[in-house]
Amino acid sequence: MQSLLEILVAGLLLVNLVALGAGRIGSMVRAVALQGLLLGVIAIVAHGEASNRVLVLALASVVLKAWLIPAMLFRALRQVAIRREVEPLLGLLPSLVLGALTTALAVAAAGRLPFAEERLAPLLVPAALATVAAGLLLLVTRRKAITQVVGYLVLENGIFAFGLLLVEAMPFLVEAGVLLDLFVGIFVLSIIIHHINREFASLDTRRLSQLRE
Amino acid sequence: MLLPLPVVVPLALAVAVYLTPSRLWRPRLLALGAAIHLLLVGLALRAPAGSGGDWLRLDAPGRLLLLLVSVLFLVCAVYAVGYLEQRPERENRRFTACMLAVLGAMSLVAYAQHLGLLWVGIEATTLASAPLVYFNRSARSIEATWKYLLISSVGIALALLGSFFVGYAALLGGGEASLLFPDLLARAGELSRPWLRTGFALLLVGYGTKMGLAPMHTWKPDAYGEAPGVVGAVLAGGLTSCAFLALLRFTQLTAAAGEGIYANRLLIAIGLLSMAVAGALLLGQRDLKRMLAYSSVEQMGILALAAGLGAAATFAALLHLVLNAFGKAGLFLAAGNLHRAFGGKTTGEIRGALRRLPYSGTVFLFGLFAITGSPPFGLFVSKLLIVQVALAAGRGWLAALFVALLLLVFAGMGTTTFAALQGRPTAYARQSAYRDRARGYLPPLLLVALVLLLGLHLPASLRGLLTEAAAALGGGR
């Protein structure tokens, strides 16, 4: 069980790097979908003995993160006539190097914090922090609207991974509320993406620069 | 779990309004819904304090926030009826429905006793208000909405991570895993300090983004600047207050766990930075609504600073919260009137507002004096209380810096406001159809008058509510 968990968590980290190194928007969306799937499996494996509650939540999050949201993003991508390359502000190779660095930093930072038990936390905490960092990195170095949404999703995935440590304390309704908020948020963002494209004939958020001092 | 009526009714009405076919009736239903909400809040406040379930309970700070939000929203909703009549070219279905949804979400924040639920409520206010910012559907409002939604969502995501850290700190402390504030406070001494410290920093960044504290304030001038004035009023008066209450609850928890000095240091630093950044950007500001946005950044800085002064300043902070909400909302509503009449919102377009719109212009002028804390307005009292607490704590340098920054802000806002109010109206403004009517200037007048009256005399009931809330939030500190 533990070795399976280790492989899954390693996969989570690997997907971060894939997303950071992806040259096409489609690959980024696929990477984040895979990450959603991995998280669902991790939730089930980690709390394998646990109740139906965990099972339902894991399934809901897989449906949402690995299918519904990627489908929404792909739809937005089809509707807008833009180049499918990511065109990052920071090159792909430097992004990868930075991603690897932040992962190492996250592991180091997590090492300084105390853990409640020896099974899950030492695996999940560094992975969660590294994923959060990768999400932030994507948010600031990718400038197309859709890629920024992907960055937000990676960030959210990192937080979800951390949340797995607190499954016992989180009431079902609150977890469901968090997922619902995420879904509505992405939904509204994808509507705005559509409007940005119509208004500016581009999804480059650098065009969004009329408002400044 | 049963949701309380002040949360459910606005949400149900939001759906009802969305399904209403008549564009004439939707704004009226909005105002009616706001009135019903205030009635329900009145009933909820009569119930003994602390009644309700574990997750959703109205404690003293929650009562204060709920009352504040409800009164503010009713005034804004009444104003919105007249405003939407002036904007027949814009579809009002989404606007009215989202306004009510925002009201429901804000009420949820007032009730929430669970870390996760509190987060859901605050995130819901962001999502429901995004379409309001986008009301004008121009290129500029798309830009503003995108920044608002993305920056706020990322900020709030970090707040969720911070909430999880606090939860994990409790898990490490042993005992049953619980994310309820009362449970956490009762066992505050057992929380794991490193996790709590990191968690508090993340929460400060997260909910600070939602409040608009510098340096996470960048969405604020854009969103407030491009949204209709009435939306600016709800955002600046209601949503920021919700985020501040969340931050206060976590500050109390951190202090109760023995990390009060750490939390206070962070709060004072970010508060001073917000005031300084706002002061600098207010100098030479030409856009009236962006000026109000930076003034809001400054007010949030004052609130953070007051929170950082510890339990002694909690009463002043809460009084400031209430008065800032009313004063800032009044200014936004009046600014909305000027915007209509002058067809623009910069001092290039708005000149001679006192001549063109004598009532709205005068309300704006008094609003300026109110928000900058001139006596005898209420904000003078709350700022004076903050200075007194700082002096009593032997922090003379802090008090001096605070007053100096207040003067800087006054200079910036005063210059812009007088440029807009004095002089001769432009040719466009002389010919525009907008007239000063009671439904346009009475709502902001009422709000500014409230700030004045509460400065002259604080009714015993409100003072009691404030004292109770301050005691509840100061406990354990």
Interface residues (C-beta under 8 A of the other chain):
Chain A: R112 L113 P114 F115 A116 V132 L136 L139 A145 Q148 Y152 L155 E156 G158 I159 F162 G163 L165 L166 E168 A169 M170 P171 L173 V174 E175 G177 V178 D181 V184 G185 V188 L189 I192 H195 I196 E199 F200 T205 L208 S209 Q210 L211 E213
Chain B: M1 W55 H114 G116 L117 W119 V120 E123 A124 L127 A130 P131 Y134 R137 A139 R140 I142 E143 A144 T145 W146 K147 L149 L150 S153 V154 A157 L160 L161 F164 F165 G167 Y168 A170 L171 L172 A177 S178 L179 S192 P194 W195 T198 P221 D222 G225 E226 L281
